[in-house]
Amino acid sequence: MGTEVVLDDNLGQCAEISVKDTGIGIDPADHQVIFEKLFQLGKVEFHSSSRINYKGGGPGLGLAIATGIVKAHQGKIWVESVGHNEATFPGSTFFIRIPLVK
């Protein structure tokens, strides 16, 4: 996880926050749709809320809510992940940029 000040071509000077996980990753084809309200990846029958066997499966609201908050601040949010792999756990990095007030 990190925070830094960056210059964005469209937004100007921004605070950028990044959060990296070590999970199973996200297929690049799904990078945009995961931010849509009520969207869930994978098969619902594989979702679990066990403390030791978790494969996602929330209600599909968290990233949609985060997107709404970021957009309300004229920022942007996105994810970078090389892909989904349950054997090698490539992880994902989520980024948020919020313009700084001058």
C-alpha positions as CSV (number, residue, x, y, z in Angstrom):
1,M,0.0,0.0,0.0
2,G,1.3,3.4,-0.8
3,T,0.3,7.1,-1.1
4,E,2.1,9.6,-3.3
5,V,1.5,12.8,-5.2
6,V,1.4,12.3,-9.0
7,L,0.7,14.4,-12.1
8,D,-2.2,13.0,-14.1
9,D,-2.6,14.2,-17.7
10,N,-6.3,14.7,-17.2
11,L,-6.7,15.5,-13.6
12,G,-3.6,17.5,-12.8
13,Q,-1.8,17.1,-9.5
14,C,-3.4,14.2,-7.6
15,A,-3.1,12.1,-4.4
16,E,-2.6,8.5,-5.6
17,I,-3.4,5.6,-3.2
18,S,-2.5,2.1,-4.1
19,V,-3.5,-1.1,-2.4
20,K,-2.0,-4.4,-3.4
21,D,-3.2,-7.9,-2.4
22,T,-1.8,-11.3,-2.7
23,G,-4.9,-13.1,-3.8
24,I,-5.9,-15.1,-6.9
25,G,-5.9,-12.0,-9.2
26,I,-8.4,-10.7,-11.6
27,D,-8.6,-11.5,-15.3
28,P,-7.9,-8.4,-17.4
29,A,-11.3,-9.0,-19.2
30,D,-13.0,-8.3,-15.9
31,H,-11.1,-5.1,-14.9
32,Q,-13.9,-2.8,-15.8
33,V,-17.0,-4.8,-14.8
34,I,-15.9,-5.4,-11.2
35,F,-16.7,-1.7,-10.5
36,E,-20.3,-2.1,-11.5
37,K,-23.0,-2.4,-8.9
38,L,-24.0,-6.0,-7.9
39,F,-21.3,-7.6,-10.1
40,Q,-19.7,-10.7,-8.7
41,L,-16.8,-12.7,-10.3
42,G,-16.9,-16.5,-10.4
43,K,-19.6,-19.0,-9.6
44,V,-21.6,-18.1,-6.6
45,E,-21.5,-21.7,-5.4
46,F,-17.8,-21.4,-4.9
47,H,-18.1,-18.3,-2.7
48,S,-17.4,-18.8,1.0
49,S,-17.2,-16.6,4.0
50,S,-15.1,-19.2,5.9
51,R,-12.1,-17.7,7.8
52,I,-9.8,-20.2,5.9
53,N,-11.6,-20.7,2.6
54,Y,-12.6,-17.4,1.1
55,K,-13.0,-16.9,-2.7
56,G,-14.9,-13.5,-2.7
57,G,-18.6,-13.4,-3.0
58,G,-19.7,-10.2,-1.3
59,P,-22.9,-8.6,-2.4
60,G,-21.1,-6.7,-5.2
61,L,-21.4,-3.3,-3.7
62,G,-18.0,-2.4,-2.3
63,L,-16.2,-1.4,-5.4
64,A,-19.3,0.3,-6.8
65,I,-19.6,2.4,-3.6
66,A,-15.8,3.2,-3.7
67,T,-16.3,4.2,-7.4
68,G,-19.1,6.6,-6.5
69,I,-17.1,8.2,-3.8
70,V,-14.0,8.7,-6.0
71,K,-16.1,10.1,-8.9
72,A,-17.8,12.5,-6.5
73,H,-14.3,13.9,-5.8
74,Q,-13.6,14.1,-9.6
75,G,-11.1,11.3,-9.3
76,K,-10.6,7.9,-10.9
77,I,-10.3,4.3,-9.7
78,W,-8.9,1.3,-11.5
79,V,-7.3,-2.1,-10.9
80,E,-4.2,-3.7,-12.4
81,S,-3.7,-7.5,-12.3
82,V,-1.9,-9.8,-14.7
83,G,-4.7,-12.4,-14.5
84,H,-6.6,-14.9,-12.4
85,N,-4.6,-17.9,-11.1
86,E,-5.5,-19.9,-8.0
87,A,-2.2,-21.7,-8.1
88,T,0.3,-18.8,-8.3
89,F,-1.7,-16.0,-6.6
90,P,-0.6,-13.1,-8.8
91,G,-2.6,-10.6,-6.7
92,S,-4.2,-7.3,-7.8
93,T,-3.3,-3.7,-7.2
94,F,-6.2,-1.1,-6.8
95,F,-5.5,2.6,-7.5
96,I,-7.4,5.7,-6.6
97,R,-6.5,9.2,-7.8
98,I,-8.1,12.3,-6.3
99,P,-7.2,15.8,-7.6
100,L,-5.5,18.0,-5.1
101,V,-7.2,21.4,-4.4
102,K,-5.0,24.4,-5.2
